[in-house]
Amino acid sequence: MKTVLYYFSGTGNSLQAARDLADYLGDATILPMADLVTKGKEIRHKDGRIGLVFPTYCWGIPRLVRQFVDLLRPDAGVLVFSVVTCGGSIGAANAQLDRQLRGLGMSLYCGFSVRMPGNYTPMYGAPNPDKVKKMLARARTRLREAAKVIRHNKVVPFDNGDLFGRALGKLIYGAFMKGLGKADRKFFATDACTSCGICARVCPVSNIKVAKKGKPEWQGTCEQCLACLQWCPEEAIQYGKRTAGRRRYRHPAIAVKEMFRRK
């Protein structure tokens, strides 16, 4: 059965997860959610499986993923599953996704959580390289196991976060979503900035503008993916007062050009 994997990724974790899953499943196509949300057209499927691969944001679903799901128009019988990457707990992400899908006449037939290196630099630095290597090896094993279930179209209960994570998904997620419009006000670039424009090209929602020989300017439609901060080659981009000196993270198998937004 053919599978289409739609991914959303800021640091490359979910992109690589989608690639690994595609290898394990076979006969799979990988497409970026961000490009399709930008186009705003209905996404139709007549048969096969749809896989949604994305990270947990504040123990819930990224706004862009919600926008993408609203565009889905699969025929009856098309199966939908998820792979949610996270640094710790996925919280209520799968439950939120299933609820949204049911409101559109669909549901999750299975949903998986995959732990990968955390990368929310405003709160913590990235793991050291040795720990990253071990985490990514375990993630590949987890994805191989998930592929066995997906390949046989088994209907199984989707993964949920622990009780604490699910509670946070209910208590904090709403405030996080409401604050996204102002979330980029804390970003700034230091004098280390070379005006290379990489931050603007990796931003999935075109939220950054860089004038010639100027510093980046954020436009108020941030998704908090932190791609700009993580992929800056000079580590010139900071968020508030806590990110300076903290180890950045991007998936070691992903090249920056693979993160560029498609035109």
C-alpha positions in Angstrom: 0.0 0.0 0.0 1.4 3.4 -1.0 2.1 5.9 1.9 2.4 9.6 1.7 4.3 11.1 4.6 3.8 14.8 5.3 6.3 16.3 7.7 6.9 19.5 9.6 10.4 20.1 10.9 12.5 23.0 12.3 15.8 21.2 13.1 15.6 18.2 10.8 14.5 15.7 13.4 11.0 15.1 11.9 12.4 15.3 8.4 14.8 12.5 9.1 12.2 10.5 11.0 10.0 10.7 7.8 12.9 9.6 5.7 13.8 6.6 8.0 10.1 5.6 8.1 9.8 5.8 4.3 12.8 3.5 4.0 11.3 1.0 6.4 7.8 1.1 4.8 8.8 1.2 1.1 6.6 2.8 -1.6 6.4 6.1 0.3 6.5 9.7 -0.8 7.7 12.5 1.5 6.2 16.0 1.3 6.6 19.2 3.5 3.5 20.4 5.2 4.7 24.0 5.2 4.7 24.3 1.4 1.2 22.9 1.2 -0.2 25.1 3.9 1.2 28.1 2.0 -0.6 27.1 -1.1 -3.8 26.7 0.9 -5.4 24.1 -1.5 -7.4 21.1 -0.4 -5.3 17.9 -0.2 -7.1 14.9 -1.6 -6.3 11.2 -1.3 -8.3 8.4 -3.0 -6.5 5.5 -1.4 -3.4 4.4 0.6 -2.1 5.7 3.9 -1.4 9.3 5.2 1.4 9.7 7.7 1.8 12.9 9.7 5.3 13.4 11.1 5.9 16.4 13.3 7.4 17.6 16.6 5.6 18.3 19.9 5.3 22.0 20.7 4.4 22.8 24.3 3.1 19.3 24.8 0.7 19.7 21.9 0.4 20.1 18.1 2.2 22.9 16.2 -0.1 25.5 14.7 1.1 24.8 11.2 0.1 21.1 11.6 -3.4 22.1 12.7 -3.6 24.3 9.6 -2.4 21.4 7.4 -4.9 18.9 8.8 -7.7 21.3 8.0 -6.8 21.0 4.4 -7.0 17.2 4.3 -9.8 15.7 2.2 -9.1 11.9 2.0 -11.7 9.5 0.6 -13.3 7.0 3.0 -11.0 4.1 3.7 -7.8 6.2 3.6 -5.8 5.4 6.8 -4.2 8.2 8.8 -1.4 7.7 11.3 1.1 9.9 13.1 4.7 9.9 14.3 5.3 12.6 16.9 8.9 13.5 17.8 9.7 14.9 21.2 12.6 15.6 23.6 10.6 14.2 26.5 6.9 13.7 26.5 4.5 14.2 23.6 1.9 15.3 26.1 -1.6 15.5 24.5 -0.3 15.8 20.9 -1.8 12.6 19.5 -5.1 13.1 21.5 -5.4 16.6 20.0 -4.7 15.3 16.5 -7.2 12.5 16.8 -9.8 15.0 18.1 -9.2 17.3 15.2 -9.3 14.5 12.7 -12.6 13.2 14.1 -14.1 16.6 13.7 -13.3 16.3 10.0 -14.6 12.7 9.6 -11.3 11.0 10.1 -9.4 9.4 13.0 -5.9 8.0 13.9 -5.7 4.3 13.3 -2.3 4.4 15.1 0.0 7.1 16.5 3.6 6.8 17.7 5.9 8.9 19.8 9.7 9.0 19.1 12.2 10.6 21.4 14.9 12.6 19.7 17.3 15.3 20.9 15.4 18.2 22.4 16.1 21.6 20.9 14.1 24.3 22.7 17.2 26.5 23.4 15.4 29.2 25.4 14.9 26.5 28.1 18.0 24.3 27.7 21.0 23.5 25.6 21.2 20.6 23.2 22.6 17.2 24.4 26.3 16.5 23.9 27.3 14.7 20.6 27.6 11.3 22.3 24.2 11.5 23.8 22.7 12.7 20.5 24.2 9.7 18.7 22.7 7.3 21.1 19.3 9.0 21.1 19.2 8.9 17.3 20.1 5.2 17.2 17.2 4.5 19.6 14.9 6.6 17.4 15.7 4.6 14.3 14.9 1.4 16.2 11.6 2.9 17.4 10.7 3.9 13.8 11.5 0.4 12.5 9.1 -1.0 15.1 6.4 1.5 14.2 6.8 0.6 10.5 5.9 -3.0 11.3 2.6 -1.9 12.8 1.9 0.6 10.1 2.7 -1.8 7.2 0.1 -4.2 8.4 -2.6 -1.6 8.9 -3.1 -2.6 12.5 -5.5 -0.4 14.5 -3.8 0.1 17.9 -4.3 2.8 20.6 -2.2 5.8 19.8 0.7 6.8 22.2 0.0 9.4 24.8 2.3 11.3 27.0 2.5 10.7 30.8 -0.1 12.2 33.0 2.0 15.2 33.8 2.7 15.9 30.1 -1.0 15.5 29.2 -1.9 17.9 32.0 0.6 20.5 30.7 -0.9 20.0 27.2 -4.2 21.1 28.6 -3.1 23.9 30.9 -0.2 25.6 29.0 -0.8 24.7 25.4 -3.7 27.2 24.9 -1.6 30.1 26.3 1.3 29.0 24.1 -0.9 29.1 21.0 -2.4 32.5 21.9 1.0 34.0 22.4 2.5 32.9 19.0 1.7 36.2 17.4 4.1 37.9 19.8 6.5 35.0 20.3 9.2 36.4 17.9 9.7 39.7 19.7 12.5 38.2 21.7 14.5 37.2 18.7 17.5 39.3 17.7 20.8 39.0 15.9 24.1 40.0 17.4 26.9 41.7 15.5 28.2 38.2 14.5 25.4 38.3 11.9 26.8 38.3 8.3 23.4 38.9 6.5 23.7 35.5 4.8 19.9 35.1 4.8 19.9 31.4 5.9 17.5 32.2 8.7 15.0 33.6 6.2 15.4 30.6 3.9 14.9 28.0 6.6 11.8 29.7 8.2 8.9 27.5 7.2 6.4 30.4 7.2 8.5 33.2 5.6 8.5 35.1 8.9 11.9 36.6 8.5 13.2 39.3 6.2 16.9 40.2 5.8 17.8 43.4 4.0 21.0 43.5 2.0 23.8 43.9 4.6 21.2 44.1 7.3 20.1 41.9 10.2 17.1 39.7 10.2 13.7 41.1 11.1 10.9 38.9 12.4 7.4 39.7 11.1 5.0 38.4 13.8 3.9 35.0 12.4 6.4 32.8 14.2 5.8 29.1 14.7 8.5 28.8 17.4 10.3 26.1 15.5 13.6 27.9 16.2 15.0 26.9 12.8 16.4 30.4 12.5 18.3 30.1 15.7 19.5 26.5 15.2 20.7 26.8 11.6 22.5 30.2 11.9 26.1 29.3 10.9 27.5 32.1 13.2 25.1 31.4 16.1 24.3 35.1 15.9 20.6 34.7 16.5 19.5 34.7 20.1 16.1 34.5 21.9 16.0 36.7 25.0 18.8 36.5 27.5 19.2 32.8 28.0 20.3 31.3 24.7 23.8 32.8 24.4 26.4 30.1 24.9 23.9 27.3 24.8 24.7 24.4 22.5 22.6 24.5 19.3 21.1 21.5 17.6 20.2 20.3 14.1 20.0 16.7 12.9 23.5 15.6 11.9 22.2 13.8 8.8 20.4 16.9 7.4 22.1 19.6 5.3 20.9 23.2 5.7 19.8 23.3 2.0 17.4 20.5 2.7 15.6 22.8 5.2 15.2 25.7 2.7 11.6 26.6 2.1 10.6 25.7 -1.5 9.4 28.5 -3.7 
